[in-house]
Amino acid sequence: MNKIVTIYFLNKKQNSVLILLALLSLTLILLRVKITHDIYLLFLIWNLFLGYAPYFLSSKIRTTIPGTFLFYLLLITWLLFLPNAFYLITDFVHLHHTNAILYIFDIVLLSCFTIAGFYSGILSLFDIHFLLQMKYSSKIARLLIVIIIYLSAFGIYLGRILRFNSWDVLHNPFDLFNSMLKSISYFNTNLFTITLGTFILIIYSFSYSLINKKTI
């Protein structure tokens, strides 16, 4: 319990880092537009906004009474939006230039957006993890977080490869559900999900261990 309270007291610092990462990312993207007169990568701003949504939602969940309709509504919405935080890493597919300097600049740009998204996602997972620990044992809480991470990786597959988004749960649920059922049996789907899910899990586990060391 003491660890949980300590983590919550770090929220102001976490929020400051999120803001700084967002400002750095926005500065770089605007600088790119200024230099190249090209708005090609401006969609990253929207992706970053969606990437920050899970943290905003988990912060709201923390202050909502458990067991209420609002609590579960926010939790389901958070689960649907969580893949957006880690989705930014797939935007490296837009990296293609013959100009070496611009190529390196875009690597830095995409890295900033990816780090910002991952940081938001990791912090958001921290929030839910500690809430789970308050209700379940540590082992069950860890197991649920692992499941959530791999579900998020599968969600990223649906977004990047099959081109669905979080809103399709409401706008196009039948096609989404049908595609999910078909995709589960595909080798490439499982490979993508396991590889990316494991990568996210490693980063989360490392971050979680650092947080625990600081709070002991």
C-alpha positions in Angstrom: 0.0 0.0 0.0 2.8 2.4 0.8 4.3 1.8 -2.6 1.0 2.6 -4.3 0.6 5.9 -2.3 4.2 6.8 -3.2 3.6 6.2 -6.9 0.5 8.5 -6.9 2.5 11.3 -5.3 4.9 11.1 -8.3 2.0 12.0 -10.7 3.0 15.7 -10.9 6.5 14.7 -12.1 5.0 12.2 -14.5 2.7 14.8 -16.0 5.6 17.2 -16.4 7.5 14.6 -18.4 4.5 13.9 -20.6 4.1 17.6 -21.3 7.8 18.0 -22.1 7.8 15.0 -24.4 4.7 16.3 -26.2 6.2 19.8 -26.6 9.4 18.3 -27.9 7.5 16.2 -30.4 5.3 19.1 -31.6 8.4 21.4 -31.9 10.1 18.8 -34.1 7.1 18.2 -36.3 6.5 22.0 -36.8 10.2 22.5 -37.5 10.0 19.8 -40.2 7.0 21.5 -41.8 8.9 24.8 -41.7 12.0 23.3 -43.3 10.5 21.0 -45.9 7.1 22.8 -46.5 5.6 19.3 -46.3 2.7 18.4 -44.0 3.1 14.6 -44.7 3.8 13.6 -41.1 1.3 16.0 -39.3 -1.0 13.0 -38.7 1.5 12.1 -35.9 0.0 14.9 -33.8 -3.4 13.1 -33.8 -1.7 9.8 -33.1 0.1 11.3 -30.1 -3.2 12.7 -28.8 -4.7 9.2 -29.0 -1.6 7.8 -27.4 -2.0 10.1 -24.4 -5.7 9.1 -24.1 -5.1 5.9 -22.0 -3.2 7.9 -19.4 -5.9 10.5 -19.1 -8.5 7.6 -18.8 -6.5 5.7 -16.2 -6.0 8.9 -14.2 -9.8 9.3 -14.2 -10.3 5.6 -13.2 -8.1 6.2 -10.1 -10.5 8.8 -8.8 -13.7 6.9 -9.7 -15.5 4.7 -7.1 -14.7 1.0 -8.0 -17.7 -1.2 -8.9 -19.8 1.7 -10.3 -21.1 1.8 -13.9 -18.8 4.8 -14.6 -15.8 2.8 -13.3 -16.3 -0.1 -15.6 -17.2 2.1 -18.6 -13.9 4.0 -18.1 -12.0 0.7 -17.7 -13.4 -0.8 -21.0 -12.8 2.5 -22.8 -9.2 2.5 -21.4 -8.7 -1.1 -22.6 -9.9 -0.1 -26.1 -7.6 3.0 -26.3 -4.5 1.5 -24.7 -3.1 0.1 -28.0 -2.9 3.7 -29.3 -0.1 4.5 -26.8 2.2 1.8 -28.3 0.9 2.1 -31.8 3.2 5.0 -32.5 6.2 2.7 -32.9 4.6 1.3 -36.1 4.7 4.8 -37.6 8.3 4.1 -38.5 6.9 2.5 -41.7 6.6 6.1 -42.9 10.4 6.5 -42.8 11.7 6.7 -46.4 14.0 9.4 -47.9 16.8 9.7 -50.3 18.1 12.8 -48.4 20.3 11.5 -45.6 19.9 14.5 -43.3 16.1 14.4 -43.5 16.2 10.7 -43.0 18.1 11.1 -39.7 15.8 14.0 -38.7 12.7 11.8 -39.2 14.3 9.0 -37.2 14.7 11.5 -34.3 11.2 12.8 -34.9 9.5 9.4 -34.9 11.5 8.3 -31.9 10.3 11.3 -29.9 6.7 10.5 -30.7 7.2 6.8 -30.0 8.9 7.5 -26.6 6.1 9.9 -25.7 3.4 7.3 -26.6 5.2 4.5 -24.8 5.7 6.6 -21.7 2.0 7.4 -21.6 1.2 3.7 -22.0 3.6 2.6 -19.3 2.3 5.1 -16.8 -1.3 4.1 -17.7 -0.4 0.5 -17.1 1.1 1.4 -13.7 -2.2 3.0 -12.7 -4.2 -0.1 -13.6 -1.6 -2.5 -12.2 -1.7 -0.9 -8.8 -5.5 -0.8 -8.8 -5.5 -4.5 -9.6 -3.1 -5.2 -6.7 -5.6 -3.5 -4.4 -8.2 -6.1 -5.4 -6.2 -9.2 -6.3 -3.0 -10.9 -5.3 0.3 -9.7 -6.8 0.5 -12.8 -9.0 -3.0 -12.4 -10.4 -2.4 -8.6 -11.0 0.8 -9.4 -12.9 -1.0 -12.0 -15.0 -3.8 -9.6 -15.9 -1.3 -7.0 -16.9 0.5 -9.5 -19.1 -2.8 -10.4 -20.8 -3.7 -6.7 -21.3 -0.3 -6.0 -22.9 -0.6 -8.9 -25.4 -4.2 -7.8 -26.1 -2.9 -4.3 -26.8 -0.3 -5.8 -29.2 -3.1 -7.6 -31.0 -5.0 -4.3 -31.1 -2.0 -2.7 -32.8 -2.1 -5.4 -35.4 -5.7 -4.7 -36.1 -4.9 -1.0 -36.4 -1.6 -1.1 -38.4 -2.2 -4.2 -40.6 -6.0 -4.4 -40.9 -6.5 -0.6 -40.6 -9.2 -0.7 -37.9 -9.3 1.9 -35.1 -10.7 2.2 -31.6 -13.9 3.9 -33.0 -14.7 0.9 -35.1 -16.0 -0.8 -32.0 -19.0 1.5 -32.3 -19.0 2.3 -36.0 -18.1 -1.0 -37.6 -18.3 -3.7 -34.9 -19.4 -6.6 -37.1 -16.5 -6.3 -39.6 -14.1 -5.7 -36.7 -15.3 -8.8 -34.8 -15.2 -10.9 -38.0 -11.7 -9.8 -38.8 -10.6 -10.6 -35.3 -11.9 -14.1 -35.4 -10.2 -14.7 -38.8 -6.9 -13.2 -37.8 -6.4 -15.3 -34.7 -5.6 -18.4 -36.8 -3.0 -16.6 -39.0 0.6 -17.2 -38.3 1.6 -13.6 -39.2 -0.9 -12.3 -36.7 0.4 -14.4 -33.9 4.0 -13.6 -34.7 3.3 -9.9 -34.8 1.3 -10.0 -31.5 3.8 -12.1 -29.6 6.8 -10.1 -30.9 5.4 -6.7 -30.2 3.7 -7.8 -27.0 6.9 -9.2 -25.6 8.8 -6.0 -26.5 6.2 -4.0 -24.6 6.2 -6.4 -21.7 10.0 -6.2 -21.4 9.9 -2.4 -21.3 7.1 -2.4 -18.8 8.8 -5.0 -16.6 12.0 -3.0 -16.6 10.1 0.3 -15.8 8.1 -1.4 -13.1 11.3 -2.7 -11.4 12.8 0.7 -11.4 9.7 2.3 -9.9 9.7 -0.4 -7.1 13.3 0.3 -6.3 12.6 4.0 -5.9 9.7 3.4 -3.6 11.4 0.9 -1.3 
